[in-house]
Amino acid sequence: MKDAIKKGIIVGLGVILQVLLSLFIHLFLVEKIWVIDILYGFLSLILVFGLIRNSKNYSYTLPWIIILILFPLVGTLLYFILAQNRNNSKIYKKIKALEKENKKYFKSSASIKPNSTGNIYYLSEFAGYPATTKNDVTYFSLGEEAFQSMLEELKKAKKFIFFEYFIVSHGTMWNSILEILLEKVKEGVDVRVMYDDAGCISTLKHNYDKFLESKGIKCVVFNKLNPISGVIMNHRDHRKILIIDGQVAFSGGINISDEYININSPFGHWKDNGIKVYGEAVWSYTILFLTMWNALRKTDDNYEQFKCQFKNIEENGYAIPYGENPLDQEITGEDVYLNIINQASKYVYIMTPYLIIDTDIINALVLAAKRGVDVRIVIPGVPDKKIVYTLSESYIEALVNGGVNVYKYTPGFTHAKVFVADDCVATVGTINLDYRSLYLHFECGLYLEKVKCIKDIKRDLDDTIKKSHKVTKMEATPSLGKGLWQALLRLIAPLL
């Protein structure tokens, strides 16, 4: 905790110094150098025009536009501190270059026809993530179930272990994994660990990567916190990926911390999930990991050495791992969600820890309800971040009034990110229904169609809904004071 406070203070001081310097220039020199005032106003207008022209989604950019127009000085400072010149970032240049180069590794093993169901065609032919059909897929309805399977598979590792997580925290979960990793290093297994510095700000010491390296574990810290490069701080690696020998991959909602397996959970029962893949789809997860790893630490010239050949696996619907990143104009994660909602004919059930959604998603959910689709969304009953939870609640009124059923998970906090529809399609991954996951972070998901485990996902949602409280229209309507507070929070939603 002391180390986290230290890192936070350093980063905070850097940002504060940038703001204070600009404020000093504005407040004390503006009367003498009047052109500065004009410059800020002109600069804010340029930023507004740029946002309007290049916006991925106006629900996300509108708060920025309002802030820049009403508060040119503060808005311009915030924009440049949090979102400046990402194209000049060496890290992002490497990631973009490698993603383009590594498209050659994404080759579909399944035959995709132009009239295939929407998301299969969209992901494989347009987004560039190959469809696979020969996979055994297991869905875990709780983090502790996924964790036990992870330990079992880690013990079988013979060649390599690739590990990429947003949060790693000391405790039963990480200590159990680390013990196996250290043993595997001694056996000659190539062990690589990548974690996000912001995600681990309060859980790991700033030089923990050096400790792992001293034990033979290769380690990369994604975008170490820096008081200067605000854009780096604002875009994090939120993925959760574990790959073993190219044969097995794990993903889902769980991070590596004890609350995710219901040990010392501070928010009641922690409802999470995981997904395990054995088969052709593991290759896509491998490419996602290696692209990020080699952008930060050049290690591999040919990824084919990590590819595994599978035999005697029966076809099992379609499984398509996909990535989301903030470096292009595509919103792959949101597009997958919208396609599922728009194509649902009977039902679509959703579970998400945060509900900070744009007008596209709101309209799609309400329209689905109006055409007779049973639309249900499960959010936490116990919040982990009260301000974010209050902001999430601000969207419930419009949804409930539009015919969408919203439930709060009574026993505690739900951290799962999962969609299931019509008993035939689902997606499980790391992408929350909020601006950070949809627009700012590196994320991943697994799209499933006609895969056997979809029935398990549906069963999990049914069981979760039974334990949840349905929000009434009266409950969804905020008081005047709360409504005003929620409106203010929406204004700064892109920053939360």
N, C-alpha and C positions, 0 to 999 in steps of 0.2 A: 504493500500500500504506500509506503514511504517513497518507493521508486516511482510509482504511478503519479503521486503528487508532484514529485520533482520534475518528471517529464511534462506533466500538465502545466506546471508553472512556467517552464522554459518556453513551451509552445505559446501559452497564453500571453506571456510577456512580449514575445516576438510580434504577435498580432496586435497587442495593445500599443506597442511602440510605433508600429506602422500607422495605426489610426491616429495616435496623438500627434505624430509628426505632420500628418496631413491636416489635422484640425488646427494645429499651430499655424501652419502656413495660411490656412483659410481665415482664421479668426483674427490673427494679428497683422497679417500683411495684406489682407484683401482691400482695406481702405487705401493703402498706398499702392498696391499693385492690383487695381480693379480688374485687370484682365483675367486674374485667377478665377474670380467669380463667374465671369463669362465662360472661361474654359471648362469649369466643372459642369455648367449648364449645357454647354455644347457637347461635351463628352457624354453626359448622361443621355442626351437625345440620340447620339450615334449608337450607344449601347441599346437603347429602346428599339431603334430601327433594325439593328442587327438581330435582336431577339425576335422581332416580328417576322423578319425574313427567314430566319434559320430555325425557328422553333420546331421541336419535335412534337410538342403538345402544349397548347395555350393554357391549359389548366395549371401546368407547371410554371410556365414563363410569365403568366399574368401577374402573380405577386411581385416578381422582379420588376416588371414594367411599372406597376403602381409605386413601388418603393423608389425607383429611379426618377419618376416624374415628380413625386411629392417631396422627396428628400435627395436632391441631386448629389450633394456632398457625401452623405452617409451611404446612400445607395451605390454610388460609384466606387467608394472605398470597399464596401462589402463585396461587390461584384468582382473587383480585381483581386481582393485577398482570397476569396473562396473559389473563383472560377477563371482566373486569368491564364491566358496563353498556354492552354494545355497542349497545343500543338508544338510548343517549344520544349516540352518536357522530354528529356532524353529517354526516360523510362517508357513513356507512352509512345514515343517514336519507335522504340524497339518492339513493343508489344504489337503495334499496328503493322510493322513490317513483317514480323514473324507470323501474325495471323494470316496475312496475305500469302506469305510463302508456304505456310503449312496447310493451306487449302488442298494441296496436292495429296495429302494423306487422307483426306475425307472422301472416301469412295463408297458409294452405297452398295451393299450386298443384296439388296432387294430390288425387284423390278417395280418401278413406279410408273403408273400410267397417268396421263394428263387428267383423267376424270377421277383420280383417287380422292379420297376424303381430304378435306381442306388442309389440316395441319400436317399430314404426311407429305403432301405435295409442297406446301409452303416451306417446311423445315428442310426437306431434302433437296428440292430443286431451286429454291430461292435463297433461304438462309444459309444453305450449304452444309447442313449436318445430316449425315447419311442415315437412311432407314435400315434397320437390321431386323431379322426375323427369327434368328436362332439364338434364343436366350432363355435361361431360367431366371425368373425375377421373383424375389421375395420381398414382401412388404411387412414392415414392423410397425405396429401401432403404438409402441412406446420406445423411448430412448434406451431404456435398460435392456430391452430385447435385442435391439440393434447392436448395442455395446457387447453383449455376450457373443454374438456371432462375429463381430469384428475381432475379438480376442482369439476366437477359434481359428479364423482364417489367417491372422497375423502369425500364429505359431507354425503354420504350414509354409510360410514364405521360403523360397529357395533362391530367387534371383534378385528381386527388387521390391521395395515398398515406397510408394509415393504418397505423401501425406500433406494435404492442403486444407487448413481450417482458419476460420475467422477468429475464434477464441480458443486458446489453450490455457488451462488453469490447473495449478497444482491440486492434487486430491486423489481420491481413489481411482477415478477414471484415467487421468493422464499418467499417474504413477504406474498403473497396471500396464498401460500401453508402452510407456517408456522402458519398463523392465524387459519387455519382449524385444523392443527395438535394439536395446543394448546387446541382448543375446544374439540377435540376428546379425548385427555388425561384426561380432566375433566370428560368426559363421561365414563371413564374406559376402553377405547380402548388401546390395546397394540401397542404403536407407536415406531418403531425402525428406526433410520436413520444411514446410513453408507455412508461416502464420502471419497474420496482419498485425502491424504494430499498434494501431488504434484499438483494435479488438482486444489486444492483450495488455493495454496500458496499465490496468490495475491488477493483472494476474501474473505477469512475468517481468523479471528484471530486464533492464535495457540491454544488457550484454548476454542474455540467455542463449542467443545463437552461438556465441563463442563457447559457452559451456557445452552445448551439444556437439559442436565441431571438435572439441577436445576429447569427446568420447567416440569419435569416429562417425557421427551422424552429420551428413551434409545439411546445412540449414540456410534458408533465405528468409529474411524479414521483409514483407511487402511494404514498401513506402514508409520508411521510418519517419516518425513525426519530426517535422522541421518547422521552425517559426517563420521561415521565409516563404516556402512554397505552399501556399494555401490550397492550391488546386490538388496537390498530391494528398493533402490531409482530407480533402472532401470526397475523394473517390477511393473506396476501400475494396479489398478482396474479401467478399462475403461468402465465397464458395466453401462448401464442405465436400471434400473428395478424398477417398482412401482407395488406392489401387494396389493390388498384390499380384506380382508376377504376370501382369497383363491378363489374368484369368478372372479375377473377381474385383468388383468395384462397389464401394459404398457411397451413398450420398443421402440427402434428406435434410431435415431441420436441425438435427443435433450438432452442437459444438462439443468440444472436449472439456467439459466442466461438470462437476458433480450434480448440480441442479438439474441437468439434462437427463440424468438417470435417477432422479428423485432421491438424491442424498443431500440433505440439508437445503431443500428448496425453500427460498424465502417467500414464495408467492403461492402457497398451497400446492396442490398436485400439479406437477409439470407435465402437460400433455404434449408430447412431441412425436415424431415419426422418423423412420429411416427406410431406405431402399437398398437392396443388394442385387447386383447383377452378375451373373455368370454367363459369359457368351460373347458374341460379336460386338455388342454395344460397349464393352469395356474399352475398346480401342478409341472411341471418341472421347471418353473421359481421360484416357492417357494423353491424347493430343492436347486437350484443354490444359492439363497440368504441365506438360512439357513446354508448351508455348509460353506460359507465364514464367516457368522456372528459367528457361533459357533467355528470356528477355531480361531477367534480373541477374542471372549468372550463367554465362555461356558454357555449356557442358557437353552438348550432343550435336553432332553433325547429321546423324541419320537416325530417325526415330523408329525405323523398321525393326531395329534390334529388340524393341520392347513389345512387339506385336506377337500375340499368341494365336496359334491355329486351333480351332475347335472342331471336334468330330463327335458324331453320335448325339448331337443336340437337335431335338425336334423343333420344327417351326412353331412359334408361339406368338402370333400376332405381330405387331410392329412395336419396336422400342427405339426411341431416338433421343439420345442425350444431346442437349443443346446449351450453348453459352449465351450470356448477356454481358455486354460491356458498354461503358459510356463513351467510347471512342468513335462510334460511327453514328449514322443517322437512323439506323434500325432500332426498333424497340421490340426485340424478339420475344422477350418474356411477356410483355403486355399483349403482343399480337397473338401468342399462343393462348393466353387467357381469353381474349376477346373471341377468337375462333371457337373455342369450346362453348362459351356462353351463347354466341350467335347461332351455332349449329345444333344446340340442344333442342330436343323435341319433347322430352318427358320430364327430365329433372336435371339440375346441376347443383351439386353440393360443394361448398367451399369452406376451408378452414384457414384462417390467417391470424397472426398475432396483432397485426396493425391494419387499419382500414382507412388509409389516406388516399383517396382515389380521385381520378380525373373525371371529367364529364363523359368521356367516351365509355368508361367502364360503368358509370352510374346509368347512363342511357341504355347500354346493352343489357344490364341486369333488369332494369325496370321493363324494357321492351320484352325481354324473355318472359317475365312474369305476366305481362299483359297478353301474351299469345298463349298462355296456359301452361307454361313450364313451371314446375315446382322449384323455385329458387330459394336456397337456404345458405346462410352464411353464419359460421361460428367464429366468435371472437372471444378473448379471455373474459372471465368473470372477475378475476383479480388482476389489476394492471401491474406491469413492471416499471412503467414510466408514466406517471400521472398526467403530465402535460400532453404527452403523445396520446394517451388514452382518451383524454378530454377532446382532443382534436379528432380522433377516430369516431367518437360518439356523435360529432357534428354531422356526420354523413348518414347516420341511421335514420333520421326523420324522413329524408327524401326517399330512401329505399323502402322503408315500411309503408309510407303513403303510396308508393308505387306498386305495392303488392309483394315485395321481397320479404322473406321471413328471416329475421336476424335473431341469433341466439347468443347468450353469454354462458360460457362454460363455468358452471357453478363451483366445481371443486377447486378451481384455481386458474392457472395460466396455460393457455394453449399457444405453442410456438410452432406448430406444424404449418407447412405451406403446401396445400394440396387441393386439387380440383378433381371431381369425378362426375361424369354425366352419362345418363342413358345406359348404364351397365356395360358400356363398351369403350369409353375413353377416359383417360385420367392423366394428370401430371403431378409429379412429386419433385420437390427440390428445395432451393434456398430463397426463392423470390417471394418476398412479402408483397402484399397489396399496399404499397406505400411509395412515395416519390423516390426514396433512397434506393430501394431495390429496383424499381422500374427504370430509373434514369441515371443514377449516380454510381452504383456499385458494380463490380464484377460478380456475376451470379451464374448459377447453372441449374438446369432442370432435366427431368426425364419424362418425355411424352410417351404415353402408352396407348395402344389401340388394339382391342381384341386380345389382350394379354390375360392369362388366367388369373393373375393376382388382383385384377381390377375388382373382382367380387370381394376380396379381403379389404380393399380400400373403402368400398361402399359399406361394408359391414362396420368398419371402424367409424365412419361418419355417422351411421345410424346410431351406434352405441354412444358416441359423443353427444349427439343431439338429445338423446334420452336423458343425459345427465346435465343438460343445459336449460337455462331459463329463456323462454321466448319473450322478446321485447315487444311490449304493446305500443299502440300509437300514442297513448298518454305518456308512457315512459320515454318515448322517442322525442317528444316535444320538449325542448329545453325552456327553462325560465328565461326571463328577459336578460337578467345579468349573465347567466351562463351562455346564452345565445350570443351576446356581445363579445364575451371572452373567446368563444369558439370562432367568431368571425375574425377577431384579431389574430388568433393562432393560425387560421387559414392563410392570412397574409404572409406569415413567416414559415409556412409549411415546407417550402423547399430547403429551408435551413435546418429543419429538425431531423 
